[in-house]
């Protein structure tokens, strides 16, 4: 069960040999992903952001978060950590939905920023309605006038909670939400169906022989290609928001990732 890793698990030791072989097997994809990562950082390097522009500040921060997660996907995929890759990729898609919704829907930005009031209201209500003795002192500071003021702010501004499905619709990406995002959610919520991927069945897939723990490259091409396509579109979008044209560059990356998806999993060497 642990032939490809030792007592160090995914952190060091035997996994390093597996990572080297894995990179070699999927050389083109890993190289394209790293090159795209560098291009994204070229955009971020010494970026001057107009602090008076909510559009520039918000989209720049979203892109930085998207890059953080993109690199997280690469690190997890390199080690064959499929569950972690799924969780991080789902978070990556959420940032992508928000960035594209802001780009495509002129009124979405203000609605998105107003979610701060929704989050504040939810936190205050959870604390006030908690019976935990450890929160007693904090509850005393959140008296009725404070809570009322928070509620009135959301009511006066008619602020409604934004669901991620609605964000995806506003971004014109509901098809991605209904497919890739929904599938990835299984790993986030630890559903029984997602846990089944750790079971080792016999050849007839009728009897369980044990369970799997260790690296896997079964989803490497899919994770790297899809997250790469998402990131390439995000780079093209953020560039256009800042008045720069990276359309041709990003189209080249997208073409590489689409080609890798059509080819399917790389053959073992």
Steps between C-alpha positions, in 0.01 A plus 500: 500500500790737571752373241542842339531688829660430836433617856551860382188478288466772236756731663839346426685172459376251241245743361785707353585214261137471399478877438805491271353216294162673498645827367685310229188311395295820468788723395313719251215574738721583795717725284196682357353546847824646636538730200145627547575555868800715405294705256241564769770620734635727227159667509510533878862620525522872580131537417374851563142493621280809513397500866202720415361232267294230671510307172880495482553426869242220514598326176872522581439340840282230344769423244765477770277255690441303181877475446551383857254218443633417154844435648335296775341280233837447332672406827222254593481348150880452486472284811201308366272632776171471314271588793697813586513593132120477482449722805744767382371492144145559624618808691689608186177482300316714755754779457471460122121533516526824698764653274304421185170621651659836584635520146174409325237658729545876570288497816647185654804669656298703750285199588814297561659763724175534696535136606726632777187619678334159456806325648511745791131450574535122492799503735325729750184289499694177554681647799186654652302176469780278626469351849875439532645639824826580320313759291316661793723809520483550125122468503477786750674735256250413230195655664168563327589847357813360334315207349214724392738738324651215303159366401378844395803548275423185301130588493548861386740399223281201409801269515429138410738209555676388182497126439788358300256361241364851444855633466574235237187601310598866508839397364339301217658184642205305638597201286835484685317530833259217410778264390859547621415701811226259609728199458783664694260577785497132592858522628431822692202351685656152536205321343485117511525493121822700507647276771436201275798604288723371782361146475691230313268261315572172326513487118125439479443800728275290721709430811709742707860385540621788714538872481731740319719761656776668310566700184299461182539651153156397376376861500824683428419593139149608593599713800794673330319557171175631646661720765741625234214595267323680784816689596577594140154652460537678833835646386348621174207655690703678768737628231212654306363661818840671543514602134750237387467239226609145574234332285743332260726381782209350692352339187830316456483360852135403457582315180771297676271404785213410267735278300611321817138437597423347160799269526393374841728348766869465410624147445724346763866491398 
